């Protein structure tokens, strides 16, 4: 039997499914950041068909990169995406760790993993 207010039981829709995945990936993420990341995951055409865990991870990474690093400023200065991502990796990982999420390794970043 499902308890009221519990996260147990089957999810009712994609928002709930991706939201649960996001909570598992970043359990210390503040509520506002969680909702903004979830909105990003659900609005992205490229993530619509992705598995919930994949959609949550890619949206988490993109949100943290754009909001908590100088990534966009570097792009505005003329850096290409790969270079900008390299330069903000430490700041990105600091944010991910603060939220209880696994950091992105240098190898994964170079291989193009975690790209929304």
C-alpha positions in Angstrom: 0.0 0.0 0.0 1.3 3.5 -0.9 1.7 5.9 1.9 0.4 9.5 1.3 3.3 11.9 0.8 5.7 9.0 0.0 7.9 8.7 -3.0 7.0 5.0 -3.2 4.7 3.6 -5.8 4.6 3.9 -9.5 5.1 7.3 -11.1 2.0 8.9 -12.6 3.6 10.7 -15.5 6.9 11.7 -17.2 7.4 14.8 -14.9 7.2 12.5 -11.8 9.4 9.9 -13.4 12.1 12.3 -14.4 11.7 14.2 -11.1 12.4 11.0 -9.1 15.5 10.3 -11.3 16.7 13.9 -10.6 16.2 13.5 -6.9 18.2 10.2 -7.0 21.0 11.9 -9.0 21.2 15.1 -6.9 19.6 14.5 -3.5 20.8 17.8 -2.0 19.7 20.0 -4.9 17.5 22.9 -3.6 13.8 22.8 -4.5 14.0 25.8 -6.9 16.9 24.4 -8.8 15.2 21.0 -8.9 12.1 22.5 -10.5 14.1 24.6 -13.0 16.2 21.6 -14.0 13.1 19.4 -14.3 11.4 22.0 -16.5 14.5 22.1 -18.7 14.5 18.3 -19.0 10.8 18.2 -20.0 11.0 21.2 -22.4 14.0 19.9 -24.3 13.1 18.3 -27.6 16.3 16.3 -27.6 15.4 14.8 -24.2 11.8 13.9 -24.8 12.5 10.3 -25.9 15.4 9.8 -23.5 15.2 7.4 -20.5 14.3 9.3 -17.3 17.8 8.9 -15.8 19.4 10.2 -19.0 17.1 13.1 -19.3 17.6 14.0 -15.7 21.4 13.8 -15.9 21.8 15.8 -19.1 19.4 18.5 -17.9 21.2 18.6 -14.5 24.5 19.1 -16.2 23.2 21.7 -18.7 21.4 23.7 -16.0 24.4 23.7 -13.7 26.8 24.6 -16.5 24.7 27.6 -17.7 23.6 29.0 -14.4 26.6 28.3 -12.1 29.6 28.7 -14.3 31.0 31.2 -16.8 30.2 28.9 -19.7 27.9 31.4 -21.5 30.4 34.2 -21.0 33.2 32.1 -22.6 31.0 31.4 -25.6 30.2 35.1 -25.9 34.0 35.8 -25.9 34.4 33.5 -28.8 35.5 30.2 -27.2 34.1 27.1 -28.9 31.8 24.8 -26.9 34.4 22.2 -26.1 37.0 24.7 -24.9 34.3 26.5 -22.8 33.2 23.2 -21.3 36.8 22.4 -20.4 37.4 25.7 -18.6 34.2 25.5 -16.5 34.5 21.8 -15.6 35.9 22.4 -12.1 33.1 24.9 -11.3 30.5 22.6 -12.7 31.7 19.7 -10.7 31.8 21.8 -7.5 28.1 22.6 -8.0 27.3 18.9 -8.8 29.1 17.7 -5.7 27.3 20.3 -3.5 24.0 18.8 -4.7 25.2 15.2 -4.0 25.6 14.4 -7.7 28.5 12.6 -9.3 31.1 14.8 -10.9 31.9 14.7 -14.6 35.4 13.3 -15.2 37.8 15.0 -17.6 37.7 11.9 -19.8 33.9 12.0 -20.0 34.0 15.7 -20.8 36.5 15.1 -23.6 34.5 12.2 -25.0 31.4 14.4 -25.3 29.4 12.6 -22.6 26.9 14.5 -20.6 25.9 16.7 -23.6 22.3 17.8 -23.7 
